[in-house]
């Protein structure tokens, strides 16, 4: 297994060969880590490891919009339990192989005395009416390094190294001596989970069980990837986390439509608001220079920040939707004293981004030739944001970043 190299970490694959995948994929027995479009290359192996672990974390936290698609790479592929692999290998690095402690009892003159066994097994000497013990039964514990549980951990550690060893070390652990047996491994682990009260060990056993179950009856490594072909959903989630108001508050800003029928009845078209096709990704509320602003942000995982080609910008359909959102918001009571702005947020590599403002940059704006009313929202601004900085730091409502974003939109 090799340490992280340019051969393992893949950047801008979408631009180079149209590969949409973002995440970790096994190829010819080795992991390949695909970063999202615009992600800045790491300077050294240590930074690469941080980036890989951060990518896993982001995919895990924001991968809740049905973007993980196991069928993408064939019927025999599935998402492998990456957190189980990381947990098992991290335990090994911190504590070595798991070993059960066994109680051993010996005749000794010093040590932790087991009085029950001592009284039953040792003949005392008597001094007047008091017994004197010249030896005791002493209890000590020793590691049973040949137990089945230890061997199963060795098997799981080796499997984890084959998958993700590049994240940790270039030193390969010993190959397991035990032959793979799913039924036996599962039975032993389930029994230990049922009887264990140590939280650290309980977590380890559950992670080992996840690995064994993912390998199946034959121990085949058909588990090929952890990631997504639809990173745009995660991009939307990141932008919304940083700049947006909570989803329950955002519903007020969704345009609503109704059918009025000839028989006098009416029905809402968007009865399930969350499934409505016409809803803004993010609503940012921010006051600047004493004037409140409503910023309608559409997160676009487009390639313009890398290609600089106009064909990589949002088209007329997206622009028209932004106009519709803004015109609807303008009718709301909550918007009476606010200025309304529109913007697309797209990824790019800022080279040396300022973590405080995510390297935001205004690259221009889109207009419609039929929109000539001088409204602030009739300019839809194109904003680039450093993707690597956002993925490493996505705290809610950072003041400096919101100030900078509002300034770029309002003054352009």
N, C-alpha and C positions, 0 to 999 in steps of 0.2 A: 504494500500500500504506500502510495506516495504522499508527501506533504503537499499542502496547497501550492499550486503553481499556476502559471497562465493556462496550462493545459486543463486544469480542473475548473478554474473560475472563468466563466464565459460572459462577455459583456456585449450588449447591443445585438444579440442574435436576431431579433426581429428585423432590424435594418439590413444585416448582412445576408441572411438567407430566408427571412420570412418566418422564422421559428417563434411562435408566440409564447412558448413555455417560460415560466418563471418558477424557480424552485430547485430541487435536487433530483437528478435523474440518473439511474444506473445505466451505463453504456459500456458494453464489453467487460463487465465485471468491475468497473471503476465508477465512482460518483463524479458527476459533472454538475457544477453549481451555476445555474442561469440567473443572472441578475436582471432587474427590469431595465427598460430603455432609459438611457441617460445616467445610469448609475456610475459614479466615479470609481475608477480603479483604485485598489488598495496599493499602498506604497511598499508594504512588506508582508511577510507571512502572518505576523501577529495581527495586523489590521485586517488581513483576509479572514482570519478565524473569527474576529469580532463581527465582521460583515456577514459571514455565513450564519453565525448564531443569531444575529439580528434579523436576517432574512427569514429564518425558521420561525422566530418569535412573531414577526409581522404576519406571516402567512397563517399562523395559528390563531392569532387574536382577531384578525380581520377576515379570515376565511369562512365567513358565515352567511354568504349570499349565494350558495349553490354553485360556487365557482370551481370546486374540486370535482373533477370528472374522471373517475377511475377508468371509464371505457375509452378514454382518449388514446391509449397506447395498446389497444387490443383487449380481447376478452379475458386473457389470463393475467392482466395487469391490475394492480390495486395500489392504493395509497398505503405506504408502509408506516408503522407506528414510530415515527421518528423520535418522539419524546421518550419512548421506552428505551430506544437504542442509546440516546444521549444519557438518560438516567442510569442505565446499567453500566455504561462505560465510565461515567463520572464517579460512580461508587467505587469501581475498580481502581481508578487513579488515586482516589482519596484514601481507601481502606484496604486495597488488595482484594483478593477473592474472598467471598463470604465463607465463613467457616462456623459451624455450630460448636458451641462449647460443651464439653462433657465433664461431668463430675467424676473425679478419681479420688479414692480413699486409700491412704497408706498409714502404716504404723510409723509415727515420727514423734520426736520429743518437742518440736516446735511447729507452729502453724495454726490454721483455723480449726479448732477442735470441734468435732462432732460428738457431743457428750452422750447422745443416745447410743451410737455405735460403740463408743468407748466403754460405757458401762456394761454393755452386753458382751463385748469381745475381749476386753483386757482384764486380767486378774490383778487386782490391786494388792499393794503391800499395806499392812495395817500398823498404825502407830496409835497405841491405846485404842480408842473407838473411832479413829478417823482413817479413811482409806487414802492411800498415797499411790498415785499412778506414775510410774516411771516412763511410760509411753502412752501415747494417745492415738486415737483414730483421727487423722487430719484430712480435711477436705481441701482439694484444690481442683481447679478447672483447667482443661487443656483443649486445644483446638483439634477438632476432628477434620483433618484436611482431606480425608478420603471419602467423606460422606457423599451421598448422591446429590444433595442440594449444592454442595460445593462444586461438584462436577457439572451440574446443570448451569451454574453461574459461569463456570469456565467456558462452557459451550456458548452461552449468550454473549459473553464478553468478546469472544472471537468473531461471532456473527456481527456484533456492533462495530468491531474494528474493520471488518470487510466492507461495511456500509459507509462508516463515517470516521474511520481512523484518521483521515487527513485533518480533521478538526482538532485533534488532540496531540498526536505524537507520531513520529515516523518509526517508532520501535514496535515491532509486531509482537503481540502476546503469544504464548504457547498455544499450539493447536490442541483442541480438546481431546481427551483420551476416551471419553464415553461416546458410544454410538447413539445417533439420534433415535429417539423413541417418543413420539408425541404423546401417546396415551400415558406412558409412565411419567414423563416430565410434567404433564398437566395434573395428573393425580397427586404427585408429591407437592407441587406448588399450591394447589387448591387446599390440601390438608394443612400446609404451613400458614397459608393466609387465614384459615379458619381458627387456628390456634395461637397466632402471634398477636402480641399486644404492644410490640415495639414499633412505633410509627415509621422509623427509618427503614427497618427490615420489612415491614408490611408494604411500604411503597416499592422497595426493590423487588419483592416477590411478585407483586402485581405487574411490574414492568417486565420481568422475566416471562410471566405468563402471556403477556401481550405479544412478545417476540415469538414464543413457541407457537401460539395460535396463528400468528401471521405466516409462519413457515408451513403450516398444514401437516398433513399426514406423512408426506414424503420428504419434508424438509426442503422443498424446492424454493429457489429464490426467484419466484415470479414477481415478487413485489418490486416494482421498477421505479417508482417516483413518489415524491411528495411536493406538490406544487399545483400550478394552475395555468391554463391557457387563456384565462380571462382576468388578467391583473388589473384591468380598468376598474373592476368592482372594489378591489383593495385600494386603489388610488383614490376612488371616491370616498371610501371609508376613512382614509387618512386625512384628506382635506376636510371632511365634515367634522372629524374629531377635533382638529386644531381650530377651525374658524367658525364652525356652525353652531346654531342653537339646537337644543335637544329635539329629537324627532317629534315628540308629542306637541311641542310648541310650533314646529314648522308646518303642521297641518293647516294652520290658519292661512298660510300663504299659497296653498295649492289651488289652482283654478278648478272650478266645479262646473259641471255641465248637466243639463236636464232635458229630457224629451217631454214635450207637451202634446198629448195625443188628441185626436178629433173627438173622442168620446168623453173628453173633459178630465181625463186622468193625467197624471204626470209621474215620471219616474227618474230618479237620479241615474245618470250613466255610470258614474264612478262610485258604485255602492261600496266597493272595497278600495278605500283610499290608497292603501299601501301598494296596490297593484296598478294604480293609474299610470298610464304612459306619460302623462303630462304633469310632471312635478319637478321642481328644481332640486338639484342634488344637495345644495347647501345654502342656507340663509345666514348671513353674518350681520349682526347688529353692532354698530360701532359709532361712537360720537367723536367728531373731529372739529376742532375750533368752535366748539359750542353748538354745532349743528348735528343732530342725529342722522345717521345714514343707514339705509337698508341695502345690503350688497347681495345680489343674486349671483351665486357662484356655481358654475358648471365645471366639474372636474373632467377634463378630457385627457385620456392617456394616448395622446397623439405624438407624432415624431418630429414636429417642427423644431423643437429645441435642439435637436441633433442634426437634422437634415437641412434646416433653413429653407426648405422648399415650400412654396405656397400651397402645393397639393397636399401638404401634411397638416393643413389648418382645418378647423371645423367648417362645414359647408352651410348652404342656405337653410337647410332644414333645422339645424341646431341654432342658427342665428334667429330664425323666425320664432322658435320656441322661447328664446330669451326675451324677445319683444313681448310675447304673449304673457309670460310670467310677470314682467314689469308692469304692463298695462293693468293686469289684474290686481297686483299689489297696490297700485296707485288708487284703486277704488276702496281700499280698506280704511277703516277708521284709525287703525294703529299707524297708518302711514301719512296722516294728514300733515304732520310737522316734520317729516323726514324727506331727505333726498334719496332717490332710488338709483342704483348703479348696477350695471351688468358686467360680468367678466367670465372668461374661460381661464381655467388654471391647468397648465400643461407642464410635463416634466422636462428637465434638462440637467446638464452637468455644469455647475457653476465654478468648477475647478477649485476655488478656495472660498467656499460659501461662509457667510456670516451666520453662525448658529442662531443668533437672536432673531433674524428676519428671514431665514431659510433661503437667502440669496434671491429673493423675488426680483423680477425684472419685467418691465412693460415693453412689449415688442410692437405695439400698435393697436389698432382697434378696427372693428367691422361696423359697417352701417348699412342701412337699407335706403335706396333712393326714393322710396315712398314715405320715409319717415323724416319729415322736415319741420318738426314742431319745437326743436330746441330743447327737448327733454334730456336730462342727464343720462337716462338709461338707453337713449338711442345710439350711444356709442358702446359697443360691446368690446371691452378691452381684452387683449391677449396677454396673459401673465404667465411667465415661466417661473418655476419653483424648483429648487435643487432637490432631486429625488432622494439622494443619499442622506442629506441632512434631515429631511422629513421622516425617513424611515427610522433613523436613530433617535430622533427627538420629536415626539408627537404629543406634547402636552396640550391640554385644552386651553384655548384663549390666551396665548402668550401676548402680552401687551405690545411689545416692540414689533412683533411680526404683524399684528393687526393694524397698528399705526402706520407701518411702512406700506402695507398692502393698500390701505385706504388712501394714503398719500399718492401712490403711483396711479391709482385709478382716478382720483379726483383732479389731479393736476395735469394729466396727459391731454 
